């Protein structure tokens, strides 16, 4: 009620009541009064007794504040004072809107009253309450209502009619009240809520008012109140479930019609509808109150698929149907193959051919890919669909069948549906026919590459086509032709690829040949219409070949220097053997022509060998370096050789030339011929005091040593083996010859050429000295000897070549390639048959000995054979024997006997089982030569001690035979071998030292020659890894020939550790042993073998070349501190060219008769003879 319009009588009563309350408040207040000079506002109260809507306020001052108008009053909420009534110090104000404890008020424009804001109180701060008076359900969507009554202080209408102030929970879910209608009646304090279409009351619900407030701004209790509604208790039923193929041609949508309207919130959840797995619902629409349209991920096929209902409700929460529901299609459509389908497509390459079937209506995917639902034939032959691959594109209504075989273009096919289920539930039985179509392009070659990954020789070519091929035509070698006359031997097609591998009769060099291909067909039957010619050949090898090793060798002799080159790839022989492709320098910077050399290429070894044997003759020099550059030549992959040069040093022979002989011409008395041990250089470079002071000097001296003259002319003969000199004076028989300045072809100097006697000319061919050659057989193996004696002094040049000798017995040659040759320097050559596998001379036999291609010391060359017939064999004529206790049981087998012979035996006899009879009637069943003089004989019966063994006969390597041998079987040897002695032998020079370890019984050769069983110490451990081991069955000894660099030293103790050596019976040494050995051989220190002033090297005589009689310690010899000159000349430098000769360079030349001395020099065996003195030849 508006307090401004109260009847006067009632207003007066209220006024006095308010005044009384105010006075009472004042009398009990403890508030400090303002100063007497001002009026204080004591209170501002919303008085709900004066106005239940809260617009009237009672303001009380401590004194009369005078007449206050609307303009003197202000409210923080912006409300305006409409009416002001004064009752002494109390004032009643009616505001334009509620003024509540949420606001403050202020008096303005009154001088006596302080202008400050004051809080507002209320006369009733209690909380209103509410209750539902009714809840009614109505038919159809929307219209359900709830009526609510409020009590207590009035509520603010706007706060309870706002949808957001209320929360209605149905089935545990807050409902959307935005479309509900809220009608509030202030007089009755009642609210009617009419729900919208999307919110319908269930029989039970929860309701709360969290946003309502009283007129005093007191919030209502927001807790939920449970309620019930009535009006509908009937459950809905399913009227129909129809597949909506009009709305969705793929059969994935179903319209569900119910007997009444369904709840739009709780019956439209995707989880309410569950088809067969793996499909699921993706959309639910309520197209009518009682119709729910559901779309699924896949078709729901009538008659095959069902949909399960879960938690369906009508509008008022009555539960609907649940469980599986059948779906029907009231109006199925007619299905057929789409226009242009089905298709049978043949594609390039193997695999990939397809059948593509498209229809006007989609199939159930499960049925579409079922091989049993289709029947397909090609050219009348049914296709086994169980092995094919099916895939179905549902949205495009297209079935693809990937075939595991290839079809031919133009083949006839038929396709029949065998009950394929369509999405509308109908069964498809359509029939169609057609022809296979697809790619029609013919095959062609993309590239052809020589395949050196598979065949390094370059004879394979891999031809790559653009597609896979018909195997028969692709594998026919007649369809391929290579230019240049090469023949295709084979064509291999690789199925499932586009590759054909050709094998040719010769390497196919890229760039040199082209390929022609014809008549090849692809898998679809397309044949090349014309030959594809001019196909270039590539290669899998794109790397340039290069040299990996080069050696320049200068052996003794002329026209035989070699340059060997090793490649990292197979090269074209014709280009390697073309001298124009070689650039060689030796020494570096000086061209060394290969134009006249013989160049050969070895394909197996990937190596080229240049022999400098042409004219003019060229040869390497000791100490020279070289540089080789190749160009133009290619490998079999067509790659040009790397032009990077290869550098190195010439490896030259170290043999010093010797003066073999000097003889005077029997016709021209002023001519003499000088012969050398090998071809030599500088022979015709004659000395001249002023014009050629470094030239070669041939000095003719009389018997007293006086110089008679020097050679006037010099002509080299026999490839440098000799030189013919003229002196212009008659040469006497007593004259001598001295030669200076000659070297061999590599530069090794001639040391021995002083005061050589001059012989008379002997023009006779050298021949065998009849009756003086000897054939000597020695008991054992690898030790027979042949002494070949000539009828005159011989030149050593090529005298020891095995091909110069032939030894025949009964027309059968003795293998001399397994022999070593020695020359005594005069007339005799010794041939030792000492190599592994060497033949043995047969005692009692005769041999024919033939020689050829040898020279006498005067150079007379035999070029025809000379033979001495029927040479007898001397030496060993003793038959072998078996000791009385040397037929022993084999400890390795109960049926075997070890027969020990006193020398090596002929295997042809010893291994004949018929030679052995055990216990009078048991012939041997097997034999084994376990060692050259030991035979293991095996019988079919066990053998026993004391039983007889009869041997028909035994024969040694020389053919000496025994008679019958009868022995009694002895006990097995159970003792391991013992060492009898160890002897180390020093051989003068580098290498060739050896150690002989002698055992007390025959050995197992394999263990006896195993380097791992020996270690050697001689003042330090020696490396035996490069040693050569041999076994001598006669002496039961093992010989260790030490390699170069592992020389024995005479003064150091020799100790050999030996282990794990077995005897022939298989018994091992009892334990490893360490045996001290004795030393033999070279015990003499080195000596000067000659020296001369090398004027060719230095015309002033500052260079002196020297050599020793054996290899020496070159480090010591190369130290100038160990040298002195008798004339006091400083030694500037010592250069060692090899292990036994070198050159001294002095600060001043030696005077005649002065000497050089080296002190403390040892040979490689550590031997020294103190200071060595030499007087160099001038």
Beta strands, then each sheet from edge to edge (+ up, - down):
strand 1: 41-46
strand 2: 56-61
strand 3: 73-75
strand 4: 81-87
strand 5: 90-95
strand 6: 104-107
strand 7: 118-119
strand 8: 121-122
strand 9: 129-136
strand 10: 145-151
strand 11: 166-170
strand 12: 173-174
strand 13: 181-185
strand 14: 190-194
strand 15: 204-209
strand 16: 225-228
strand 17: 238-243
strand 18: 253-258
strand 19: 273-274
strand 20: 281-288
strand 21: 291-296
strand 22: 306-309
strand 23: 323-326
strand 24: 343-346
strand 25: 354-358
strand 26: 374-378
strand 27: 381-382
strand 28: 389-393
strand 29: 398-402
strand 30: 412-417
strand 31: 420-421
strand 32: 427-428
strand 33: 431-435
strand 34: 437-438
strand 35: 445-450
strand 36: 460-465
strand 37: 480-482
strand 38: 488-494
strand 39: 499-504
strand 40: 514-517
strand 41: 532-539
strand 42: 547-554
strand 43: 562-567
strand 44: 582-585
strand 45: 598-602
strand 46: 607-611
strand 47: 625-630
strand 48: 646-649
strand 49: 651-652
strand 50: 659-664
strand 51: 671-676
strand 52: 680-681
strand 53: 697-701
strand 54: 707-710
strand 55: 713-717
strand 56: 722-726
strand 57: 736-740
strand 58: 743-744
strand 59: 756-757
strand 60: 759-760
strand 61: 774-777
strand 62: 784-789
strand 63: 805-809
strand 64: 812-813
strand 65: 820-823
strand 66: 828-833
strand 67: 846-851
strand 68: 866-875
strand 69: 882-889
strand 70: 896-901
strand 71: 916-918
strand 72: 922-923
strand 73: 926-931
strand 74: 934-938
strand 75: 948-951
strand 76: 965-968
strand 77: 979-986
strand 78: 994-999
strand 79: 1014-1018
strand 80: 1021-1022
strand 81: 1028-1032
strand 82: 1037-1041
strand 83: 1054-1058
strand 84: 1073-1081
strand 85: 1088-1093
strand 86: 1103-1108
strand 87: 1123-1125
strand 88: 1131-1136
strand 89: 1141-1146
strand 90: 1156-1158
strand 91: 1172-1174
sheet 1: 4+ 5- 2+ 1- 8-
sheet 2: 3+ 6- 7+
sheet 3: 9+ 10- 14+ 13-
sheet 4: 12+ 11- 15+ 16-
sheet 5: 17+ 18- 21+ 20-
sheet 6: 19+ 22- 23+
sheet 7: 28+ 29- 25+ 24- 34-
sheet 8: 27+ 26- 30+ 33-
sheet 9: 31+ 32-
sheet 10: 37+ 40- 41+ 35+ 36- 39+ 38-
sheet 11: 45+ 46- 43+ 42- 49-
sheet 12: 44+ 47- 48+
sheet 13: 55+ 56- 51+ 50- 60-
sheet 14: 52+ 58-
sheet 15: 54+ 53- 57+ 59-
sheet 16: 64+ 63- 67+ 68- 61- 62+ 66- 65+
sheet 17: 69+ 70- 74+ 73-
sheet 18: 72+ 71- 75+ 76-
sheet 19: 80+ 79- 83+ 84- 77- 78+ 82- 81+
sheet 20: 85+ 86- 89+ 88-
sheet 21: 87+ 90- 91+
end
